[in-house]
Amino acid sequence: MRGLMEEEVVSSGTLLDEVLGGGFRKGWITEFYSWNWRIMIRLMHRLLYRLQQLYPDSRFTLIYNQLFGGLDPYGISPWHSDSNVMIVRSFADKDIVEILRQYSKADVDFLIIVDPYLHTLQGTNFKGFKRQVITSSLRNMLMSDAVIILFNRGREYRGLSVGGTMLHHLVHVMIRVLQPRNYNKLILVERVKHPLLPYKSLCIDVDTLLGGVQTL
């Protein structure tokens, strides 16, 4: 399996490294998922901001699969940074498949994919088939040497993300993010899959987890 060597590990520069197993690995797909989408969007903005601070010369591509709202272009890029973030929007399930195909061999350092299954959430007879096609397109990402980060939604059951068992077998690292009841400022971050490491969890507030990045 690719990316097992220590030099392939890219630190997030935050306490998130504890559940990532030291950091992100090039050529691996690391998935974050949650049933609370507001947490996912906040985590995406804050993490991308921090990574750009740490690696200002790196090239970032953000594939954002949402129709409107939830994305703050100014919130994901440090004010002192040059325009090193390419934002690509998808507006339909067929769009995301084509975009993933185009960027499977993209010459980038960080590839961030947000909400790839959004357009399959509505009730349809072809929902399962469309998800399989999207997951197959994500499989092409494994040809990349980039750090690949996927932000996804929790599935309705079984504790997995949307994409199900097919996606579960595809991604290398799965990080589940929950908000415990009665703890509004804390999130539970769980490493539920890693090819080299066992389960691990942290119950922590977002500011501490991500190193005190300025709140959006």
Buried (B, 14 or more C-beta within 10 A) or exposed (E): EEBEEEEBBBBBBBBBBBBBBBBBBBBBBBBBBBBBBEBBBBBBBBBBBBBBBEBEEBBBBBBBBBEEEBBEEEBBBBEEBEEBBBBBBBEEBEBBBEBBEEBBEBEBBBBBBBBBBBBBEEEEEEBEEBBBBBBBBBBBBBEBBBBBBBBBBBBEEEEBBBBBEBBBEBBBBBBBBBBEEEEEEBBBBBBBBBEEEEEBBBEBEBEEBBBEBEEE
